Amino acid sequence: MRQTPPAADTLIVPRGTWSLPTTCLALVALLATAAPHGGAQSGPAPVKPSRKIDFTTSLGFSQASGNANALTANATNTLRIALAGWSVQQDLAFFYGEANETVNTNFWNGGLRGDRTVADRVSLFVASRYDRNVLQGIANRFQQGFGVTVKAVERPREKLQVALGGSLFSQQLTDGSVAKVSRAFPAARAAIDFRRQLTGVAYVRQSAEFLPAVGDTARSYFVNAESAVVAPLSRSLGLKVGYIVRYNSEPPVRNNVPLRTTDTFFSSGLTLTF
């Protein structure tokens, strides 16, 4: 019997490739690209004009694996303020979980960054960040950074930024943890940030950074990555699915037990943009 080929918009996935994070990311991506019901469509939705202030926040649940395996609550927010020639951004991600009255997930990651445009598509930045990952032996870690950002792609719906610079880390470990690197050390930094705007609210974003330590701790390095898909529910409300990866090539040793190099945080929830 002759088989009818699948429609152009049919999603075909090889067997054995599904996992919870990839399944949710794919479903939300499908929702984000789907046209809203009702009424004739006269073309793609218009791109939101740039504003001086943008604020986004989301709440939901997450599934963590690595040094912790638990269902946790999560909250994130991003605030951007554009001034004459300057751009200031604040961001925060928080994951927390308990099991049997024991805290098994406690992760904070937030920062403040200022960018100054110095040429077409080129800007300089200074940044300060704080993160806390108790399950990876990090009680407190501060990062002071600087560098240059180049807008490699700058289109109405697609943006790709490439950044190069340096950072200075200062960290405090949890009780019983011993680090293989110094408490304070410098590092180089290379990062990319890609965003594809699908509609006024819906978008796909992928960011990653590579931070190799320099000096006497040159063998240590960090890799941080974040994936996010947002599908619209209304003009300002959307469904967000995110996946964060935190990699430390030389994690601390706690109570003579080496900790894992990789922690992942899968999250989903509602996001509000205005």
C-alpha positions as a Markdown table, in Angstrom:
| # | Residue | x | y | z |
|---|---|---|---|---|
| 1 | Met | 0.0 | 0.0 | 0.0 |
| 2 | Arg | 1.3 | 3.4 | -0.9 |
| 3 | Gln | 2.0 | 5.5 | 2.2 |
| 4 | Thr | 1.1 | 9.2 | 2.3 |
| 5 | Pro | 4.2 | 11.4 | 3.2 |
| 6 | Pro | 3.8 | 13.4 | 6.4 |
| 7 | Ala | 2.7 | 17.0 | 6.3 |
| 8 | Ala | 5.4 | 19.7 | 6.2 |
| 9 | Asp | 4.6 | 20.7 | 9.8 |
| 10 | Thr | 4.6 | 17.2 | 11.3 |
| 11 | Leu | 7.2 | 16.6 | 14.0 |
| 12 | Ile | 9.2 | 13.4 | 13.5 |
| 13 | Val | 11.4 | 12.3 | 16.4 |
| 14 | Pro | 13.6 | 9.2 | 16.4 |
| 15 | Arg | 12.9 | 6.5 | 18.9 |
| 16 | Gly | 14.7 | 6.5 | 22.2 |
| 17 | Thr | 15.7 | 10.2 | 22.1 |
| 18 | Trp | 13.1 | 11.5 | 24.6 |
| 19 | Ser | 13.8 | 12.7 | 28.1 |
| 20 | Leu | 11.7 | 14.9 | 30.4 |
| 21 | Pro | 13.7 | 18.1 | 29.7 |
| 22 | Thr | 13.8 | 17.6 | 25.9 |
| 23 | Thr | 10.1 | 16.6 | 25.8 |
| 24 | Cys | 8.9 | 19.7 | 27.6 |
| 25 | Leu | 11.2 | 21.9 | 25.6 |
| 26 | Ala | 9.9 | 20.4 | 22.3 |
| 27 | Leu | 6.3 | 20.8 | 23.4 |
| 28 | Val | 6.7 | 24.4 | 24.4 |
| 29 | Ala | 8.6 | 25.2 | 21.2 |
| 30 | Leu | 5.7 | 23.7 | 19.2 |
| 31 | Leu | 3.2 | 25.9 | 21.1 |
| 32 | Ala | 5.4 | 28.9 | 20.6 |
| 33 | Thr | 5.5 | 28.5 | 16.9 |
| 34 | Ala | 1.9 | 27.6 | 16.5 |
| 35 | Ala | -0.4 | 30.3 | 15.2 |
| 36 | Pro | -3.2 | 31.4 | 17.5 |
| 37 | His | -6.7 | 30.1 | 16.7 |
| 38 | Gly | -9.5 | 32.2 | 15.3 |
| 39 | Gly | -9.4 | 34.8 | 12.6 |
| 40 | Ala | -7.4 | 34.9 | 9.4 |
| 41 | Gln | -3.7 | 35.3 | 9.7 |
| 42 | Ser | -2.2 | 38.2 | 7.7 |
| 43 | Gly | 1.4 | 37.4 | 8.3 |
| 44 | Pro | 3.8 | 37.0 | 11.2 |
| 45 | Ala | 3.1 | 38.9 | 14.4 |
| 46 | Pro | 4.8 | 42.3 | 14.6 |
| 47 | Val | 8.0 | 42.5 | 16.6 |
| 48 | Lys | 7.7 | 44.3 | 19.9 |
| 49 | Pro | 9.4 | 47.8 | 19.8 |
| 50 | Ser | 12.4 | 48.3 | 22.0 |
| 51 | Arg | 11.5 | 49.8 | 25.4 |
| 52 | Lys | 13.5 | 51.6 | 28.0 |
| 53 | Ile | 12.4 | 49.2 | 30.8 |
| 54 | Asp | 11.7 | 45.5 | 30.4 |
| 55 | Phe | 10.8 | 43.3 | 33.3 |
| 56 | Thr | 10.2 | 39.5 | 33.2 |
| 57 | Thr | 9.5 | 37.2 | 36.1 |
| 58 | Ser | 8.6 | 33.5 | 36.4 |
| 59 | Leu | 7.5 | 31.0 | 39.0 |
| 60 | Gly | 7.2 | 27.3 | 38.8 |
| 61 | Phe | 8.6 | 23.9 | 39.8 |
| 62 | Ser | 11.8 | 22.2 | 38.7 |
| 63 | Gln | 13.5 | 18.9 | 38.6 |
| 64 | Ala | 17.2 | 18.8 | 39.6 |
| 65 | Ser | 19.7 | 16.0 | 38.9 |
| 66 | Gly | 23.4 | 15.6 | 39.7 |
| 67 | Asn | 24.5 | 16.3 | 43.2 |
| 68 | Ala | 20.8 | 16.6 | 44.1 |
| 69 | Asn | 17.7 | 14.7 | 42.9 |
| 70 | Ala | 14.4 | 16.3 | 43.9 |
| 71 | Leu | 11.4 | 18.3 | 42.9 |
| 72 | Thr | 12.0 | 22.0 | 43.8 |
| 73 | Ala | 10.5 | 25.4 | 43.6 |
| 74 | Asn | 12.1 | 28.0 | 41.4 |
| 75 | Ala | 11.8 | 31.7 | 40.7 |
| 76 | Thr | 13.6 | 33.9 | 38.2 |
| 77 | Asn | 13.5 | 37.5 | 37.1 |
| 78 | Thr | 15.2 | 39.8 | 34.6 |
| 79 | Leu | 15.2 | 43.6 | 34.6 |
| 80 | Arg | 16.7 | 45.7 | 31.8 |
| 81 | Ile | 16.9 | 49.5 | 31.8 |
| 82 | Ala | 18.2 | 51.4 | 28.8 |
| 83 | Leu | 19.6 | 54.9 | 29.3 |
| 84 | Ala | 21.4 | 57.1 | 26.8 |
| 85 | Gly | 24.3 | 54.9 | 25.6 |
| 86 | Trp | 24.0 | 52.7 | 28.6 |
| 87 | Ser | 22.2 | 49.4 | 29.4 |
| 88 | Val | 21.8 | 48.1 | 32.9 |
| 89 | Gln | 20.6 | 44.5 | 33.6 |
| 90 | Gln | 19.7 | 42.7 | 36.8 |
| 91 | Asp | 18.9 | 38.9 | 36.8 |
| 92 | Leu | 18.2 | 36.2 | 39.4 |
| 93 | Ala | 17.6 | 32.5 | 39.4 |
| 94 | Phe | 16.7 | 30.6 | 42.6 |
| 95 | Phe | 16.1 | 26.9 | 43.1 |
| 96 | Tyr | 15.2 | 25.4 | 46.5 |
| 97 | Gly | 14.0 | 21.9 | 47.5 |
| 98 | Glu | 13.5 | 19.7 | 50.6 |
| 99 | Ala | 13.0 | 16.0 | 51.1 |
| 100 | Asn | 12.3 | 14.3 | 54.4 |
| 101 | Glu | 12.8 | 17.7 | 56.1 |
| 102 | Thr | 16.3 | 17.9 | 54.7 |
| 103 | Val | 17.4 | 20.6 | 52.3 |
| 104 | Asn | 18.6 | 18.9 | 49.1 |
| 105 | Thr | 18.6 | 21.8 | 46.7 |
| 106 | Asn | 19.8 | 25.3 | 47.4 |
| 107 | Phe | 21.0 | 27.3 | 44.4 |
| 108 | Trp | 21.2 | 31.0 | 43.9 |
| 109 | Asn | 22.6 | 32.8 | 40.9 |
| 110 | Gly | 22.2 | 36.6 | 40.4 |
| 111 | Gly | 24.0 | 39.5 | 39.0 |
| 112 | Leu | 24.2 | 43.1 | 38.0 |
| 113 | Arg | 25.7 | 44.3 | 34.7 |
| 114 | Gly | 26.3 | 47.6 | 32.9 |
| 115 | Asp | 27.0 | 47.9 | 29.2 |
| 116 | Arg | 28.3 | 51.1 | 27.4 |
| 117 | Thr | 28.0 | 51.3 | 23.6 |
| 118 | Val | 31.3 | 52.5 | 22.2 |
| 119 | Ala | 30.8 | 51.7 | 18.5 |
| 120 | Asp | 28.2 | 50.3 | 16.1 |
| 121 | Arg | 27.4 | 46.8 | 17.5 |
| 122 | Val | 30.2 | 47.0 | 20.0 |
| 123 | Ser | 30.0 | 47.7 | 23.8 |
| 124 | Leu | 32.1 | 47.4 | 26.9 |
| 125 | Phe | 30.7 | 45.9 | 30.1 |
| 126 | Val | 31.4 | 45.5 | 33.8 |
| 127 | Ala | 29.5 | 42.9 | 35.8 |
| 128 | Ser | 29.2 | 41.6 | 39.3 |
| 129 | Arg | 27.7 | 38.2 | 40.1 |
| 130 | Tyr | 26.9 | 36.0 | 43.1 |
| 131 | Asp | 26.1 | 32.3 | 43.2 |
| 132 | Arg | 25.5 | 29.7 | 45.9 |
| 133 | Asn | 25.3 | 26.0 | 45.2 |
| 134 | Val | 25.3 | 24.2 | 48.5 |
| 135 | Leu | 25.1 | 20.7 | 46.9 |
| 136 | Gln | 28.3 | 21.4 | 45.0 |
| 137 | Gly | 30.1 | 22.6 | 48.1 |
| 138 | Ile | 29.8 | 26.4 | 47.3 |
| 139 | Ala | 28.5 | 28.4 | 50.2 |
| 140 | Asn | 29.2 | 31.8 | 48.6 |
| 141 | Arg | 31.0 | 32.8 | 45.4 |
| 142 | Phe | 31.5 | 36.3 | 44.0 |
| 143 | Gln | 32.5 | 37.1 | 40.5 |
| 144 | Gln | 33.7 | 40.5 | 39.2 |
| 145 | Gly | 34.0 | 40.7 | 35.4 |
| 146 | Phe | 34.7 | 43.0 | 32.5 |
| 147 | Gly | 35.0 | 42.7 | 28.8 |
| 148 | Val | 33.7 | 43.5 | 25.3 |
| 149 | Thr | 30.5 | 42.4 | 23.6 |
| 150 | Val | 29.9 | 42.3 | 19.9 |
| 151 | Lys | 26.5 | 42.0 | 18.3 |
| 152 | Ala | 27.3 | 39.4 | 15.6 |
| 153 | Val | 23.7 | 39.2 | 14.5 |
| 154 | Glu | 21.3 | 42.1 | 15.0 |
| 155 | Arg | 18.0 | 41.5 | 13.2 |
| 156 | Pro | 14.4 | 42.3 | 14.2 |
| 157 | Arg | 13.7 | 38.7 | 15.3 |
| 158 | Glu | 17.2 | 37.3 | 15.7 |
| 159 | Lys | 20.0 | 38.5 | 18.0 |
| 160 | Leu | 23.4 | 36.8 | 18.6 |
| 161 | Gln | 26.0 | 38.4 | 21.0 |
| 162 | Val | 29.6 | 37.2 | 21.5 |
| 163 | Ala | 31.5 | 38.4 | 24.5 |
| 164 | Leu | 35.2 | 38.1 | 25.6 |
| 165 | Gly | 36.7 | 39.3 | 28.8 |
| 166 | Gly | 37.9 | 38.3 | 32.2 |
| 167 | Ser | 36.7 | 37.6 | 35.8 |
| 168 | Leu | 38.0 | 37.5 | 39.3 |
| 169 | Phe | 36.4 | 34.8 | 41.5 |
| 170 | Ser | 36.3 | 34.7 | 45.3 |
| 171 | Gln | 34.6 | 31.7 | 47.0 |
| 172 | Gln | 33.7 | 30.3 | 50.4 |
| 173 | Leu | 33.1 | 26.6 | 50.7 |
| 174 | Thr | 30.5 | 24.7 | 52.8 |
| 175 | Asp | 31.6 | 23.0 | 56.1 |
| 176 | Gly | 33.7 | 19.9 | 55.4 |
| 177 | Ser | 34.4 | 20.9 | 51.8 |
| 178 | Val | 38.0 | 21.3 | 50.4 |
| 179 | Ala | 38.6 | 22.9 | 47.0 |
| 180 | Lys | 41.3 | 22.0 | 44.5 |
| 181 | Val | 41.7 | 25.6 | 43.5 |
| 182 | Ser | 42.5 | 28.8 | 45.5 |
| 183 | Arg | 39.8 | 30.6 | 47.3 |
| 184 | Ala | 40.4 | 33.6 | 45.0 |
| 185 | Phe | 41.5 | 33.2 | 41.4 |
| 186 | Pro | 41.3 | 35.0 | 38.0 |
| 187 | Ala | 39.7 | 33.5 | 34.9 |
| 188 | Ala | 39.2 | 34.3 | 31.2 |
| 189 | Arg | 35.7 | 34.4 | 29.8 |
| 190 | Ala | 34.1 | 33.7 | 26.4 |
| 191 | Ala | 30.3 | 33.7 | 26.0 |
| 192 | Ile | 27.5 | 33.6 | 23.5 |
| 193 | Asp | 23.9 | 34.6 | 23.8 |
| 194 | Phe | 21.3 | 33.8 | 21.0 |
| 195 | Arg | 17.7 | 34.8 | 21.1 |
| 196 | Arg | 15.0 | 34.2 | 18.4 |
| 197 | Gln | 11.8 | 36.2 | 18.9 |
| 198 | Leu | 8.8 | 34.2 | 17.6 |
| 199 | Thr | 6.0 | 36.5 | 18.5 |
| 200 | Gly | 5.5 | 39.4 | 20.9 |
| 201 | Val | 5.9 | 37.1 | 23.9 |
| 202 | Ala | 7.2 | 33.8 | 22.5 |
| 203 | Tyr | 10.9 | 33.3 | 22.1 |
| 204 | Val | 13.7 | 30.7 | 22.1 |
| 205 | Arg | 17.0 | 31.5 | 23.9 |
| 206 | Gln | 20.3 | 29.8 | 24.3 |
| 207 | Ser | 23.3 | 31.1 | 26.2 |
| 208 | Ala | 26.6 | 29.6 | 27.3 |
| 209 | Glu | 29.9 | 30.7 | 28.8 |
| 210 | Phe | 33.3 | 29.2 | 29.2 |
| 211 | Leu | 35.5 | 30.3 | 32.2 |
| 212 | Pro | 39.0 | 28.8 | 32.3 |
| 213 | Ala | 41.1 | 29.7 | 35.4 |
| 214 | Val | 44.5 | 31.3 | 34.7 |
| 215 | Gly | 47.7 | 31.3 | 36.8 |
| 216 | Asp | 48.4 | 28.4 | 39.2 |
| 217 | Thr | 44.9 | 27.0 | 38.8 |
| 218 | Ala | 44.9 | 26.9 | 35.0 |
| 219 | Arg | 43.6 | 23.3 | 34.8 |
| 220 | Ser | 40.3 | 24.3 | 36.4 |
| 221 | Tyr | 37.4 | 25.7 | 34.3 |
| 222 | Phe | 33.7 | 26.3 | 34.5 |
| 223 | Val | 31.0 | 25.8 | 31.8 |
| 224 | Asn | 27.6 | 27.4 | 32.3 |
| 225 | Ala | 24.7 | 27.0 | 29.8 |
| 226 | Glu | 21.0 | 27.9 | 29.8 |
| 227 | Ser | 18.2 | 27.0 | 27.4 |
| 228 | Ala | 14.8 | 28.6 | 27.5 |
| 229 | Val | 11.6 | 28.4 | 25.4 |
| 230 | Val | 8.5 | 30.6 | 26.1 |
| 231 | Ala | 5.1 | 30.0 | 24.6 |
| 232 | Pro | 2.4 | 32.7 | 24.8 |
| 233 | Leu | -0.8 | 32.3 | 26.8 |
| 234 | Ser | -1.8 | 36.0 | 26.5 |
| 235 | Arg | -0.2 | 39.3 | 25.6 |
| 236 | Ser | 1.9 | 39.4 | 28.8 |
| 237 | Leu | 1.6 | 35.8 | 30.1 |
| 238 | Gly | 3.5 | 32.8 | 28.9 |
| 239 | Leu | 4.6 | 29.3 | 29.7 |
| 240 | Lys | 8.4 | 28.9 | 30.1 |
| 241 | Val | 10.5 | 25.8 | 30.1 |
| 242 | Gly | 14.2 | 26.2 | 31.1 |
| 243 | Tyr | 17.2 | 24.0 | 31.5 |
| 244 | Ile | 20.4 | 25.1 | 33.3 |
| 245 | Val | 23.7 | 23.3 | 33.3 |
| 246 | Arg | 26.5 | 24.1 | 35.7 |
| 247 | Tyr | 29.9 | 22.3 | 35.1 |
| 248 | Asn | 33.0 | 22.5 | 37.3 |
| 249 | Ser | 36.0 | 20.6 | 36.1 |
| 250 | Glu | 37.4 | 20.3 | 39.6 |
| 251 | Pro | 34.6 | 20.4 | 42.1 |
| 252 | Pro | 35.3 | 20.4 | 45.9 |
| 253 | Val | 35.8 | 17.3 | 48.0 |
| 254 | Arg | 33.4 | 17.1 | 50.9 |
| 255 | Asn | 34.2 | 14.8 | 53.8 |
| 256 | Asn | 36.7 | 12.9 | 51.6 |
| 257 | Val | 34.0 | 12.3 | 49.0 |
| 258 | Pro | 34.6 | 13.9 | 45.5 |
| 259 | Leu | 31.5 | 15.8 | 44.4 |
| 260 | Arg | 30.1 | 15.5 | 40.9 |
| 261 | Thr | 31.2 | 17.9 | 38.2 |
| 262 | Thr | 27.8 | 18.6 | 36.7 |
| 263 | Asp | 24.5 | 19.9 | 38.2 |
| 264 | Thr | 21.4 | 20.4 | 36.0 |
| 265 | Phe | 18.2 | 22.3 | 36.8 |
| 266 | Phe | 15.1 | 21.7 | 34.8 |
| 267 | Ser | 12.2 | 24.1 | 35.4 |
| 268 | Ser | 8.8 | 25.0 | 34.0 |
| 269 | Gly | 6.3 | 27.6 | 35.0 |
| 270 | Leu | 4.4 | 30.8 | 34.2 |
| 271 | Thr | 6.3 | 33.9 | 33.1 |
| 272 | Leu | 5.0 | 37.5 | 33.2 |
| 273 | Thr | 6.5 | 40.2 | 30.9 |
| 274 | Phe | 5.8 | 43.9 | 31.0 |
